[in-house]
Amino acid sequence: MKIRHGFVSNSSSSSFICAICGDLVEGWNSSYDRDLTCYDCGHEVCGDHPRREATIQEMKDFIAKEGETCEEDEIVECFQELLDDEYEEPAFLCPLCNLDAIPDFLFMNYLLKIFKINEDSMRKEIKARFGNMEALKSFLGK
Protein backbone atom coordinates (compact mmCIF):
# COMPACT_ATOMS: atom_id res chain seq x y z
CA MET A 1 0.00 0.00 0.00
CA LYS A 2 1.30 3.43 -0.90
CA ILE A 3 1.08 6.15 1.72
CA ARG A 4 1.27 9.68 0.42
CA HIS A 5 2.18 12.65 2.54
CA GLY A 6 1.13 16.22 1.85
CA PHE A 7 -0.74 17.18 -1.28
CA VAL A 8 -2.32 14.39 -3.33
CA SER A 9 -4.27 15.30 -6.46
CA ASN A 10 -6.43 13.44 -8.96
CA SER A 11 -8.10 15.69 -11.57
CA SER A 12 -10.35 18.09 -9.67
CA SER A 13 -10.29 16.16 -6.41
CA SER A 14 -7.50 16.50 -3.88
CA SER A 15 -6.59 15.25 -0.43
CA PHE A 16 -4.27 16.41 2.30
CA ILE A 17 -2.94 14.59 5.33
CA CYS A 18 -2.76 16.77 8.44
CA ALA A 19 0.89 17.03 9.51
CA ILE A 20 -0.13 16.95 13.17
CA CYS A 21 -2.88 14.36 13.66
CA GLY A 22 -2.67 12.47 10.36
CA ASP A 23 -6.36 13.02 9.52
CA LEU A 24 -7.32 13.03 5.87
CA VAL A 25 -8.84 16.25 4.52
CA GLU A 26 -10.56 15.66 1.19
CA GLY A 27 -11.94 18.07 -1.33
CA TRP A 28 -13.49 18.49 -4.72
CA ASN A 29 -13.05 21.59 -6.89
CA SER A 30 -11.06 23.38 -4.14
CA SER A 31 -13.82 22.89 -1.56
CA TYR A 32 -12.72 20.74 1.37
CA ASP A 33 -14.76 18.68 3.82
CA ARG A 34 -13.15 20.59 6.72
CA ASP A 35 -10.85 23.51 7.35
CA LEU A 36 -7.29 23.22 6.11
CA THR A 37 -4.38 25.64 6.42
CA CYS A 38 -1.24 25.44 4.30
CA TYR A 39 1.90 27.09 5.66
CA ASP A 40 4.91 28.22 3.65
CA CYS A 41 7.06 25.80 5.66
CA GLY A 42 5.29 22.99 3.79
CA HIS A 43 2.97 21.83 6.56
CA GLU A 44 -0.72 21.26 5.82
CA VAL A 45 -2.78 21.34 9.02
CA CYS A 46 -6.46 20.57 9.58
CA GLY A 47 -8.78 22.97 11.38
CA ASP A 48 -8.50 21.03 14.66
CA HIS A 49 -5.13 22.74 15.18
CA PRO A 50 -5.53 26.53 15.00
CA ARG A 51 -2.64 28.74 14.04
CA ARG A 52 -0.74 30.68 16.65
CA GLU A 53 -1.73 34.32 17.06
CA ALA A 54 0.86 36.72 15.73
CA THR A 55 2.37 39.41 17.91
CA ILE A 56 2.15 43.03 16.75
CA GLN A 57 5.89 42.97 16.01
CA GLU A 58 5.52 39.82 13.88
CA MET A 59 2.67 41.49 12.01
CA LYS A 60 4.81 44.58 11.37
CA ASP A 61 7.74 42.45 10.20
CA PHE A 62 5.51 40.43 7.85
CA ILE A 63 3.94 43.59 6.41
CA ALA A 64 7.40 45.09 5.79
CA LYS A 65 8.65 41.83 4.22
CA GLU A 66 5.70 41.96 1.82
CA GLY A 67 6.78 45.48 0.84
CA GLU A 68 3.68 47.13 2.30
CA THR A 69 3.23 49.95 4.77
CA CYS A 70 0.35 50.55 7.18
CA GLU A 71 -0.62 53.12 9.72
CA GLU A 72 0.08 52.06 13.32
CA ASP A 73 -3.63 51.78 14.16
CA GLU A 74 -4.26 49.58 11.08
CA ILE A 75 -1.57 46.93 11.63
CA VAL A 76 -3.97 44.07 12.51
CA GLU A 77 -6.32 44.79 9.59
CA CYS A 78 -3.43 45.18 7.14
CA PHE A 79 -1.86 41.92 8.34
CA GLN A 80 -5.16 40.04 7.97
CA GLU A 81 -5.69 41.44 4.46
CA LEU A 82 -2.23 40.26 3.42
CA LEU A 83 -2.92 36.79 4.85
CA ASP A 84 -6.22 36.66 2.99
CA ASP A 85 -4.36 37.34 -0.28
CA GLU A 86 -1.86 34.52 0.26
CA TYR A 87 -2.37 30.84 -0.56
CA GLU A 88 0.00 29.82 2.24
CA GLU A 89 0.30 31.34 5.68
CA PRO A 90 3.73 32.21 7.10
CA ALA A 91 5.60 29.49 9.03
CA PHE A 92 5.80 31.62 12.18
CA LEU A 93 2.05 30.97 12.63
CA CYS A 94 2.33 27.18 12.10
CA PRO A 95 1.29 25.24 15.23
CA LEU A 96 3.68 22.42 14.31
CA CYS A 97 6.74 24.64 13.74
CA ASN A 98 6.04 26.39 17.06
CA LEU A 99 5.46 23.09 18.90
CA ASP A 100 1.98 24.25 19.93
CA ALA A 101 0.87 20.84 18.63
CA ILE A 102 3.16 17.81 18.51
CA PRO A 103 2.42 14.65 16.51
CA ASP A 104 2.24 11.41 18.50
CA PHE A 105 5.27 9.89 16.74
CA LEU A 106 7.45 12.80 17.92
CA PHE A 107 6.17 12.36 21.49
CA MET A 108 7.10 8.69 21.30
CA ASN A 109 10.55 9.38 19.87
CA TYR A 110 11.14 12.03 22.54
CA LEU A 111 10.15 9.69 25.38
CA LEU A 112 12.26 6.83 24.00
CA LYS A 113 15.29 9.13 23.86
CA ILE A 114 14.79 10.84 27.23
CA PHE A 115 14.24 7.56 29.09
CA LYS A 116 16.94 5.81 27.02
CA ILE A 117 14.56 3.08 25.92
CA ASN A 118 15.30 0.88 22.94
CA GLU A 119 12.28 0.70 20.61
CA ASP A 120 12.67 -3.03 19.93
CA SER A 121 12.89 -3.91 23.63
CA MET A 122 9.81 -1.73 24.31
CA ARG A 123 7.85 -3.60 21.61
CA LYS A 124 8.85 -6.94 23.15
CA GLU A 125 7.84 -5.75 26.63
CA ILE A 126 4.43 -4.53 25.41
CA LYS A 127 3.80 -7.77 23.53
CA ALA A 128 4.80 -9.90 26.55
CA ARG A 129 2.69 -7.84 28.97
CA PHE A 130 -0.50 -7.46 26.90
CA GLY A 131 -0.42 -10.14 24.21
CA ASN A 132 -2.87 -8.37 21.90
CA MET A 133 -4.12 -4.95 20.82
CA GLU A 134 -7.39 -5.12 22.79
CA ALA A 135 -5.55 -5.64 26.09
CA LEU A 136 -3.19 -2.76 25.31
CA LYS A 137 -6.09 -0.46 24.36
CA SER A 138 -7.93 -1.41 27.55
CA PHE A 139 -4.85 -0.56 29.62
CA LEU A 140 -4.50 2.76 27.83
CA GLY A 141 -8.21 3.55 28.25
CA LYS A 142 -8.87 3.82 24.52
C-alpha contacts under 8 A as a table, 3 or more apart, distances in Angstrom:
res1	aa1	res2	aa2	distance
4	R	7	F	7.95
4	R	8	V	7.01
5	H	8	V	7.60
5	H	16	F	7.47
5	H	17	I	6.14
6	G	16	F	5.42
6	G	17	I	5.60
6	G	18	C	7.67
6	G	19	A	7.70
6	G	43	H	7.55
6	G	44	E	6.68
7	F	14	S	7.27
7	F	15	S	6.22
7	F	16	F	5.08
7	F	17	I	7.43
8	V	14	S	5.62
8	V	15	S	5.24
8	V	16	F	6.30
9	S	12	S	7.42
9	S	13	S	6.08
9	S	14	S	4.31
9	S	15	S	6.46
10	N	13	S	5.37
10	N	14	S	6.03
11	S	14	S	7.76
12	S	28	W	5.87
12	S	29	N	5.22
12	S	30	S	7.69
13	S	26	E	7.61
13	S	27	G	5.67
13	S	28	W	4.30
13	S	29	N	6.11
13	S	30	S	7.61
14	S	26	E	5.98
14	S	27	G	5.36
14	S	28	W	6.37
14	S	30	S	7.75
15	S	24	L	6.73
15	S	25	V	5.53
15	S	26	E	4.30
15	S	27	G	6.11
16	F	24	L	5.79
16	F	25	V	5.08
16	F	26	E	6.44
16	F	44	E	6.96
17	I	22	G	5.47
17	I	23	D	5.63
17	I	24	L	4.68
17	I	25	V	6.18
17	I	44	E	7.05
17	I	45	V	7.70
18	C	21	C	5.75
18	C	22	G	4.71
18	C	23	D	5.31
18	C	24	L	6.43
18	C	25	V	7.25
18	C	43	H	7.87
18	C	44	E	5.58
18	C	45	V	4.61
18	C	46	C	5.42
19	A	22	G	5.85
19	A	43	H	6.00
19	A	44	E	5.84
19	A	45	V	5.69
19	A	96	L	7.74
19	A	103	P	7.55
20	I	45	V	6.60
20	I	49	H	7.91
20	I	96	L	6.76
20	I	101	A	6.78
20	I	102	I	6.33
20	I	103	P	4.79
21	C	103	P	6.03
21	C	104	D	7.64
23	D	46	C	7.55
25	V	32	Y	6.71
25	V	33	D	6.44
25	V	34	R	6.51
25	V	36	L	7.32
25	V	46	C	7.06
26	E	32	Y	5.52
26	E	33	D	5.80
26	E	34	R	7.85
27	G	30	S	6.08
27	G	31	S	5.18
27	G	32	Y	3.88
27	G	33	D	5.90
28	W	31	S	5.43
28	W	32	Y	6.54
32	Y	35	D	6.85
32	Y	36	L	7.62
34	R	46	C	7.28
34	R	47	G	6.82
35	D	46	C	5.73
35	D	47	G	4.56
36	L	44	E	6.86
36	L	45	V	5.69
36	L	46	C	4.44
36	L	47	G	5.48
37	T	44	E	5.74
37	T	45	V	5.27
37	T	46	C	6.33
37	T	47	G	7.15
37	T	88	E	7.35
37	T	89	E	7.41
38	C	42	G	6.99
38	C	43	H	5.99
38	C	44	E	4.48
38	C	45	V	6.44
38	C	87	Y	7.35
38	C	88	E	4.99
38	C	89	E	6.25
39	Y	42	G	5.64
39	Y	43	H	5.44
39	Y	44	E	6.39
39	Y	88	E	4.78
39	Y	89	E	4.54
39	Y	90	P	5.62
39	Y	91	A	5.55
39	Y	93	L	7.97
39	Y	94	C	6.45
40	D	43	H	7.29
40	D	88	E	5.36
40	D	89	E	5.93
40	D	90	P	5.40
40	D	91	A	5.57
41	C	90	P	7.36
41	C	91	A	5.20
43	H	94	C	7.73
43	H	96	L	7.81
45	V	49	H	6.74
46	C	49	H	6.16
47	G	50	P	6.02
49	H	95	P	6.89
49	H	101	A	7.18
50	P	95	P	6.95
51	R	93	L	5.38
51	R	94	C	5.56
51	R	95	P	5.40
52	R	92	F	7.98
52	R	93	L	4.90
52	R	94	C	6.51
52	R	95	P	5.98
52	R	100	D	7.72
53	E	93	L	6.73
54	A	58	E	5.89
54	A	59	M	6.32
54	A	92	F	7.94
54	A	93	L	6.64
55	T	58	E	5.13
55	T	59	M	6.26
56	I	59	M	5.01
56	I	60	K	6.20
56	I	75	I	7.44
56	I	76	V	7.52
57	Q	60	K	5.03
57	Q	61	D	6.12
58	E	61	D	5.04
58	E	62	F	6.06
59	M	62	F	5.15
59	M	63	I	6.12
59	M	75	I	6.90
59	M	76	V	7.14
59	M	79	F	5.85
60	K	63	I	5.14
60	K	64	A	6.18
60	K	75	I	6.81
60	K	79	F	7.80
61	D	64	A	5.15
61	D	65	K	6.08
62	F	65	K	5.01
62	F	66	E	6.22
62	F	79	F	7.54
63	I	66	E	5.17
63	I	67	G	6.53
63	I	68	E	5.42
63	I	69	T	6.61
63	I	70	C	7.86
63	I	78	C	7.57
63	I	79	F	6.34
63	I	82	L	7.62
64	A	67	G	5.00
64	A	68	E	5.49
64	A	69	T	6.49
65	K	68	E	7.51
70	C	74	E	6.12
70	C	75	I	6.05
70	C	78	C	6.57
71	E	74	E	5.26
71	E	75	I	6.55
72	E	75	I	5.65
73	D	76	V	7.89
74	E	77	E	5.42
74	E	78	C	5.96
75	I	78	C	5.16
75	I	79	F	5.99
76	V	79	F	5.14
76	V	80	Q	6.19
77	E	80	Q	5.16
77	E	81	E	6.16
78	C	81	E	5.13
78	C	82	L	6.28
79	F	82	L	5.20
79	F	83	L	6.30
80	Q	83	L	5.02
80	Q	84	D	6.11
81	E	84	D	5.03
81	E	85	D	6.40
82	L	85	D	5.17
82	L	86	E	6.56
83	L	86	E	5.23
83	L	88	E	8.00
83	L	89	E	6.38
84	D	87	Y	7.83
86	E	89	E	6.64
89	E	93	L	7.17
89	E	94	C	7.91
90	P	93	L	5.90
90	P	94	C	7.22
91	A	94	C	5.04
91	A	97	C	6.86
92	F	97	C	7.22
92	F	98	N	7.16
93	L	97	C	7.95
93	L	98	N	7.52
94	C	97	C	5.34
94	C	98	N	6.24
95	P	98	N	5.22
95	P	99	L	5.95
95	P	100	D	4.84
95	P	101	A	5.57
96	L	99	L	4.96
96	L	100	D	6.14
96	L	101	A	5.39
96	L	102	I	6.26
97	C	100	D	7.81
98	N	101	A	7.75
99	L	102	I	5.77
102	I	106	L	6.62
102	I	107	F	6.90
103	P	106	L	5.53
103	P	107	F	6.64
104	D	107	F	5.03
104	D	108	M	6.23
105	F	108	M	5.06
105	F	109	N	6.17
106	L	109	N	5.02
106	L	110	Y	5.97
107	F	110	Y	5.09
107	F	111	L	6.17
108	M	111	L	5.19
108	M	112	L	6.12
109	N	112	L	5.14
109	N	113	K	6.19
110	Y	113	K	5.23
110	Y	114	I	6.06
111	L	114	I	5.12
111	L	115	F	5.92
111	L	116	K	7.99
111	L	117	I	7.96
112	L	115	F	5.51
112	L	116	K	5.66
112	L	117	I	4.80
112	L	118	N	6.77
112	L	119	E	7.00
113	K	116	K	4.87
113	K	117	I	6.43
114	I	117	I	7.88
117	I	121	S	7.54
117	I	122	M	6.95
118	N	121	S	5.41
118	N	122	M	6.23
119	E	122	M	5.06
119	E	123	R	6.26
120	D	123	R	5.13
120	D	124	K	6.35
121	S	124	K	5.07
121	S	125	E	6.15
122	M	125	E	5.04
122	M	126	I	6.16
123	R	126	I	5.20
123	R	127	K	6.12
124	K	127	K	5.13
124	K	128	A	6.05
125	E	128	A	5.14
125	E	129	R	6.03
126	I	129	R	5.16
126	I	130	F	5.93
126	I	131	G	7.51
126	I	136	L	7.82
127	K	130	F	5.46
127	K	131	G	4.88
127	K	132	N	6.88
128	A	131	G	5.73
130	F	133	M	7.51
130	F	135	A	5.43
130	F	136	L	5.64
131	G	135	A	7.07
131	G	136	L	7.95
132	N	135	A	5.67
132	N	136	L	6.57
133	M	136	L	5.09
133	M	137	K	6.05
134	E	137	K	5.09
134	E	138	S	6.05
135	A	138	S	5.06
135	A	139	F	6.23
136	L	139	F	5.12
136	L	140	L	6.21
137	K	140	L	4.99
137	K	141	G	5.97
137	K	142	K	5.10
138	S	141	G	5.02
138	S	142	K	6.12
139	F	142	K	7.84
